[in-house]
Amino acid sequence: MPPTAEADERLATLLDELTTAAEAGETGWLDEAVDSHPDLAADLRDLWGAVMVTSAVATMATTELFEPAGKTAKPGPAQELPLPYRLGDYVLTAEVGRGGMGIVYRANQRSLDREVAVKLILRGALASEDDQKRFRSEAEAVARIDHPGVVPIHEVGEHGGQLFFSMPFVEGETLAARLARGPLADRDAARLVRDIGRAIETAHQKGVLHRDLKPANILIDRDERVHVTDFGLAKRFGEGETGSLTATGAILGTPSYMAPEQAAGTRGDVGPATDVYSLGAILYALLTGRPPFQGPTGVDTVLMLLEQEPAPPRLLNRRVNRDLEMITLRCLQKPTELRYASAGALAADLDAFLRSEPIAARSGQFTQVLARVFRETHHATLLENWGLLWMWHAMVLLVICGVTNWFEVMQPVWPVMKTTTPYVLLWGGALAVWAPIFWKLRHRAGPVTAVERQIAHLWGGSVAAVMLLFGVEHLLRLPVLTLSPVLGLINGMVFVVKAGVLSGAFYVHATALFATAIAMAALQTAGFEYGLTLYGIVSALTFFVPGLKYWRQSRARGG
């Protein structure tokens, strides 16, 4: 058997064992497998990361609602009902929608002789206990909301082991059907999302999150009024409310319309801002004809959502109003604190747009500008993988700078310390040993993302610049360490880039390092020999402080 085929077979066997162990709730298997098969370590970690993402999205896929003419959900008893079908007081006449959990029929309620919609749990009497709880939870969530923009519940019941609830039948079409005909005019899109936002604001005031807002879950009646439906993924929040029926870390929702915090599985971060993001995604789709992110598969869409920013609506449709574009993009900010504070605030801004009044999305208050500058980006959670490593790196930097300063102080005693060689050996040797150890330890924490690789390249470039300083000094015939203040400038620029990619808080670190460079130059001019020790302390703190923060954050999440 060729070596590559043998390696593939071993990888397949190991992944099968890891999957079995994960399903059984066992931990530590990945590290054991990597230690036992070092030649497959990199491939095994990357593939296991892909398996985890695929598994999460596969779980999510069962929550998507499709039109009858589209994809079909998993087979179940409710799909096999012959129509017309008698269900207690109701006669089911036609299917109007289905999803992974429920199926909706048009029906006639015989006792009141009225047309209604009846939703059945998809697997009927075979539904699991969790499915039944989730189905009842949807009815309970809707029952808490009293708003004309939310389809109410008439009755909740059970017939022949089949759970169901009835609702008013809305004559009209789904927003998805309307969107299929192309983008909407600006004012029509703004009006529809404003009305949806008002309905969702009422739901939030009653302590209910929708968590699956999308065009397929919005009905438009013949009078152009919107009706929010399908609260199957709704979650209660607020005082006295706990959790939901899904496992921690599970991805819930529809990839193209879900918020980043949903896609990341960080359910503790899900709140009203999550629905605000989905409202923004709906508005984006109405304006451009497509959602903000749309990959060939659910996995691709989730990865795009986590890693990329949406294209500005005007890039796809030049006719989109600039104010409406700003409202849309504010909803789609990945940090929740940069979105509208509530669905009601979004609705109010859309109402201002419709009245041709100034919109809040254009406000440039100083506090808001500061918040944007110093905020964490959606990549900041990656630093949880680096927290402990950054603390160790801080110690290594402090030691290298301390030894370098000692070499400088000993120059009158040891003339060799006036040459470049000891410093090149110290910095080059120490970094040559530490860098692979650092990277190996990072790999043990799981797959390395593209952003982390970019930061690693940036760090590698800064190391090369530091080493080249010795060569520049030699060529210019300058005494060794004359250019040492430049270290603060190099490291400061590294933190400027980190501030843009990871967290604006790193602008503070960059400023401290730039100030250190000036201080080192002043100390050198004054004949003070401990500038490198100062740099070592400041540089170590710029790594140790955030490292401690994200290490604690990682432990808190793990706990």
C-alpha positions, 0 to 999 in steps of 0.5 A: 500500500503506498505511504499516502494511502496508508496515512489516509487510512490511519487518519480515517481510523483515528478520526473515527475513534475521536468521534466515538470518544467525543460522543461518549463525552470523553476528553483528552483523546486528541492529545493522546492521538497526536502524541502517538502519531506525531507524523500525522499531528498537523493533519489530524488537528486540522481535520478534527477542527473541520469535523467539529465545525461540520458537526455543528453546522449539521446540527444547525441544518435541521432548524431551517424552514423551507417553502413546499416547493423547495427542499424537503425536511426529514421524513416523519409521520406528519408528512404522511397524512392523507389530505384532507385529514381530520385532526380533532376539530380541524380538517387539514386541507393543504400543506403551506410550509415545513422545516426540520421540526414542524409542518404547517397546514391550511385547515378549517376549524369546524366548530367556528367555521373559520380558516386557520393554520395548524402546525404539527410536530414533524415526527408526530407520536415518534417525536423525542421528549426534547422535540416535544418540549421545544414544540411546546416552548414555541407555543409558550413563547408566542403566547407571551407576545401580544402584537399585531405583527406576531401571528398569535396562537389560537389553541394548543392541543394533542390528538392521537399522540400528535402535538399541534397548535393552531393560528390565524391563517394569513392570506398573502405570501412570505417575504422569501417569496417576494424577495425571490422576484428581486430586490425591493425599493428602498422605502418598501424594504425600510418599511417592512423591516421597521414593522418587523423590528417593532414586533420583535421589540415587543417580543424582547420586552416580553423576554423572548428572543426569536433567534431565527429571523429570516424572510421565510419566517415573515408573512406579508398579508394582502394589506402589506402588513407583516407577521412574524412567525415560527418561534421554534428556536425562541429563547426566554431571557431576563430575570428568572429565566434559564437556558434553553433546550439545546446543548451548550455550543450548538449552532442554532439558526439559518447560516445566511441570517444568523449573528456571529455569536450564534455561528460561534456557538457562544450561547452565553452572548446571545441576546436582543442584539442577535435578533438585531443582526438578523433584522439587518441581514433581512434588510441587506437581502431586501436591498441587494437581492441576496443575504450578507453571506452565502456560501456553497454550503452551510459550513462555508457560509458560517466560516464567511460569517465568522471571518469576513465583513459583508460587502457594502450594499451599494457595491451590489446595488448602486441605487441603495440610499446611503443612509439606508446602507449605514443603517444596514451595516450598523446592524451587521457589526460583529461586536454586539455593542456596535449594533443598535441597542434594541430592535426598537432603536432600529425601527425608530431609525428606519422610521426617521429614514422614511420621514427624511429625518437625520438618522442615528446611524450617522451620529458621530458622538465622541464616545461612539468614535472611541468605542469603535476605535478601542473595541475588540474585533470578532477575531479577538476570541482567538487570543484565548488560544494565546493567553498562556503563551503570551505570558511565557513570551513576556518572561522570555522577552524580559530575560533577553533584554535583561541579559542584553543590558548586562552585556552592555554594562560589562563592555568596559570589563569584557571588550568582546561585548563591544562587538556585534557577535554576542548580541546576535548569538543571544537574540538569534539563538534565544528566538530560534529556540523559543519560536518553534516551542511557542508555535508547537505549544499553540498547535496543541490547542487546536487548528490554527486559523488564517488570522493567527497565521497572519499575526505569526508572519507579522511577528516573524517579520518584526524578529527579522527587523530586530536582527537586521538592526545589528547589521545596519549598525555594523555597516554604519560603523555605529557602536553596538546597541546605538539603534536599540530605541528602534526596538520600541518603534518596531514592536509598537508598529506590530501592536498597531496592526494587532489593534486593527485586526484583534482589539483596539485596546492594543493602540494603548500598548503601541503608544506605550512602546512608542513612548518607550522608544523616545525615552530610550533615546533620551536615556542613551543621550544622557549616558544612562545604560538601562534603556534596554531594561526599561524596554524589556519591562514595558514590552513584557507588560504589553504581552503579559497583561493581555495574555493574563486577561485572555487566559482567564477568559479562556478558563472561565469559558472552559469552566 
